[in-house]
Amino acid sequence: MEEFIQFSAKTKNEAITKACIELGVSSDQLEIEVVSEGSSGFFGIGSKPAIIKARKINTVSEEDEIQEIVDTVKVDAIKEEQNRKPAKPFVKAEKPAPKSEPVKAAVKEAKEPKPFKETKEKQPRQPKEKPFKERPVKEKPAKEKMPKEPREEKPKQSKPVEIITDPAEIKEVEERAIVFLRDVFASMNLGEVEITSKYNTNDGCLEVAFEGEDMGILIGKRGQTLDSLQYLTSLVVNNNSNVEFEWLIMDDGSTDKTRITIDNFIKQEIIKIDYHYQVNQGKMAALNNLMPFVTGEIVMCLDSDEYLLPGALDIIKKYEDKLMNDPKVYALIFLKKNEQGKLSGNRFPKNLHRSDMFNLYFREGITGEKELVFKTEIRKRFKHELEADEKFVTEARMYHKMDIDYDVICVNEPVAVCEYKDDGYTKNILKVFKQAPLGYYEYFKEILEMSLKGVSFKKKMYIYKHYILFATLAERDHAIRNVEGLFNKIMVCLLWIPGVIKTRQKFMKDDK
């Protein structure tokens, strides 16, 4: 028998669902112990999560899902985040058992009363985070100011879950979920799937059940496919026209069913989708060509191997005012997780709340991928500079140009997950280097024109070695002459011959 694993969530039902998704089984195949029922607190303040312990009763074999379903997951996950308002019923799915024979899968979720206004209540209660430059000023939160906090309890507007009682509206909600899921299952080629939905007037939940063959495919990798279905279904059911959210897509010459899939989403009218197509030019050209169509005040880019975490838009919304109210800030920079759930690289220093990208990576020692949310008005002024016949250039080249006049605000909260695909840039970085050496050469050349004061010797060596690497790959004749600064010239000269030899050994042997 397997050991118990602990899960926590806002409600007990949500924690059970989380356990089902994590362990890849339905709830009837779990042995569950409730550690804590949880508490919603007062207006969200003092809330406690529900905690359970769960383990599989029977080991169920997990099926490998097809790649196009995994791709659909990320598309789905983006859409959910824009609509987390507690106005109408919310939907959550428990994992169906991954069997090839007909099985039943329950879709159920409790409503989460978590409006954006709640974050504004919490902000005054977290003065410990505000000591940006003023750590010693712990005396400031004087007892005399504390009584002001209760006055901030205007949020009596934070209404509880609205329970639908009108039979016509209930029927509309039930049918809306069925129609949507039927279209999705058809696009996934799942064959005959029987779908039923029932609205629970006691708790405001919509219970959806579906049965058919090969239901196990709906779980997907680590439950992501099922999660995405849950998100999208809740989005359809709660369809809230007050949320200003726009999804822009640049199809970079795809040859699969991308256009058909997107057309189906557009027909659902879940959110505004602006679809564009270009003959394959690469990611950077796609972003350059797509930016003029952005209409929102803030914008973020999600690659095909990325998706937003649940609650990501709530987190972004919490810091939006800081971004929009400071004319010298061009982006918020958040943490990102990998597919194992671990942070990509390290966190930002606790006392560092504002910086620029060059300082973060070359002086502060920040590592790993991060997620940027840009102020649209500033982002539109800059483009990714591509060299002739190259389709890729590091984003950092554009960021460093933005650094000249603007800063970023650092936020130690993750908002996205990146799954590194076998055919993606990250896992094929050496091939990318060979295909786009000139862009990288210009990037490191520009770094050597900047002040390296405060940059560690180790980082400087990294810069010199990569400058030589790309100068060799790009076959730049005057690479040493083009180096700015006497010390930089001396170091590049000393490292040149061994650097060229190593580069040729590593990159050019495959060309023979």
Secondary structure, DSSP 8 states (H G I E B T S, - for coil): ----EEEEESSHHHHHHHHHHHHTS-GGGEEEEEEE--B-TBTTBT-B-EEEEEEESS--------HHHHHHHHHHHHHHTT---TTS-B--B------SS-EEEEE--------THHHHHHGGG-GGG--SS-TT-TTSS-TTTTTHHHHT--GGG---------HHHHHHHHHHHHHHHHHHHHHTT---EEEEEEEETTTTEEEEEEEETTGGGGT-GGGHHHHHHHHHHHHHHH--TT---EEEEEEES--SSHHHHHHHHHHHTSSEEEEEEESS--HHHHHHHHGGG--SSEEE---TTEEE-TTHHHHHHHHHHHHHT-TTEEEEEEEEEETTS-BSS----TT--EE-HHHHHHTS---S-EEEEEEHHHHTT------TT-----THHHHHHHHTT-EEEEEEEEEEEE---TTSTGGGHHHHHHHSHHHHHHHHHHHHTS--TT--HHHHHHHHHHHHHHHHHTT-TTTTTT--SHHHHHHHHHHHHHHHHHHHHHHSGGG-
